[in-house]
Amino acid sequence: MLIQFRELDSKEGKEKFLGLQLLVKNFWCVYIAQGERLASSALNRVDERLELVSSPPLQENSGQTHLTVLYSSLGALPLANWVASMAPQQLRVRVGRPEGGHKEALETAMEHTGVNLASSRVRVGFSRGHLLEIVIQIPLDVSGTIEELQVASEIYLEERLGDGVLDMWVASISVDRIARSTGLMMVSDVALSSLHHALYEVLGLVTRAAQGVQGELPLSIFEESWGESWTALEIPEMQQGLQADRLFASTCFPEALKSALEGLPFRSERFTRGPEKFIWLRWRSGLQGQARLAQRRGMETRAREQPAASCLLAGTGFGKHYDYLDLWTLPEAHKLANLIEVFSEEGINDIELGFYDSIWAGEVLQSWRTPVLVSEGENIR
């Protein structure tokens, strides 16, 4: 369902959104009148991926309870933000877990799993798509099954880093066993640099890694010179995924595109400091051979003809049934509407526009949903 870009949805979609809006208003009314317990079921009727939790006031006698709207998947984040924005003004509502302290995160993990991670170490390294992999190294004398250790590590990092950092920078969390922390210790070569750190340092490690990436990013995709070096990507056929049909791509942003197509959590902010977003266009041409190729090249030409400060051709490709363009563009709704209309002028009536950013992966815009401004007396289609 369209939340962030609902003004571009069909009449049916807008009516569905109005129904959802009534559910959200009812949820907040239930919370005000009857409290958190009954409000939880009301929020569940809005979306099962959302949860409301409360925390005590930060200061004694302040009387101000903090509410947090949690989301179980990135695709629910726009909805969570919207639900929070609908809260009554007297409530203090945030979205997602905030960054927390080391001691508190240890206690939360211990409370839920019985695993004490206090003596654990941590390794942080880069993965594809400018993402990070975190490995929690747990001594052998810390009891727990591998499943319990994994859950404890995930809880600790959720509490320590917060959802914002996890969603933006972390691709995976795994656990590994290391030498016990009491009794005999393994002998190591002190001349070698340490590959792991004390667990409490994880926030600093992730922060420095993120700053390192951001320091190398362009201020804006549109202000850089691209297009001179293109890479061909052969994509194995997939049963499901963002573009399961796609078999080939040619792109000048291989790191960004490959990570997105592989299903890793994607955020445009890991590739640019500007406001632009990485999007895709898809259409079923119905043509074969050279005619299909000519049509796709016509779409590529239209992309290159767009204003340099609003649209940049980043890739092209095809699958068994669909053809694709990859673009960097600005996320304003009116620009997206105009963009779909421009490409529809190639005579293709069923163009889909979608986002590589995981938080908007479910917000697919279609050419027949694009609002069309007409003069007075004409029919609106």
Secondary structure, 3 states (H helix, E strand, C coil): CCCCCHHHCCHHHHHHHHHHHHHHHHHHHHHHHHCHHHHHHHHHHHCCCEEEEEECCCCCCCCCCEEEEEECCHHHHHHHHHHHHCCCCCCEEEECCCCCCHHHHHHHHHHHHCCCCCCCEEEEEECHHHCEEEEEEEECCCCCCHHHHHHHHHHHHHHHHHHHHHHHHEEEEEEEEECCCCCCCCCCCCCCCCCCEEHHHHHHHHHHHHHHHHHHCCCCHHHCCCCCCCEEEECCCCCCCCCCCEEEEEECCHHHHHHHHCCCCCCHHHCCCCCCEEEEEEECCCCCHHHHHHHHHHHHHHHHHCCCCCEEEEEEEEECCCEEEEEEECCCHHHHHHHHHHHHCCCCCCCEEEECCHHHCCCCEEHHHCCCCCCCCCCCC
